Amino acid sequence: MSTVTEPETLGELIADCAEIPQDLCREQRAVPRPRAATPWRVDEACHAQVAELDAYI
């Protein structure tokens, strides 16, 4: 693997990747799972903001 030049062919890229130590390829830590989104609710204040939207447009 050359750190001076970029690979010019797919074969060179594959050869470079094959030289990466396996311990660097393994996931070092667990990725946290995304939280579930809070359900969206329309309250009176939200509804009031768009109550006259049809008349505005």
C-alpha positions, -999 to 999 in steps of 0.1 A, spaced: 0 0 0 13 34 -9 4 63 12 19 88 -13 -4 82 -43 -41 74 -47 -50 41 -63 -55 45 -101 -73 12 -107 -99 -9 -90 -72 -36 -85 -49 -12 -67 -78 -1 -45 -87 -37 -36 -50 -44 -29 -48 -14 -6 -79 -23 13 -66 -59 17 -37 -45 37 -58 -28 63 -53 -46 96 -84 -66 107 -85 -50 141 -92 -17 124 -120 -31 104 -140 -45 134 -165 -23 150 -148 -8 181 -179 1 200 -216 -5 198 -237 20 178 -266 33 199 -300 25 185 -321 56 175 -349 65 199 -384 61 187 -399 94 176 -424 111 199 -459 108 184 -470 141 168 -502 156 181 -522 186 168 -533 207 197 -556 238 195 -527 262 193 -512 243 163 -546 241 146 -552 278 152 -520 286 132 -535 270 101 -572 274 106 -575 302 80 -548 289 57 -572 283 28 -584 319 30 -548 331 30 -537 312 -1 
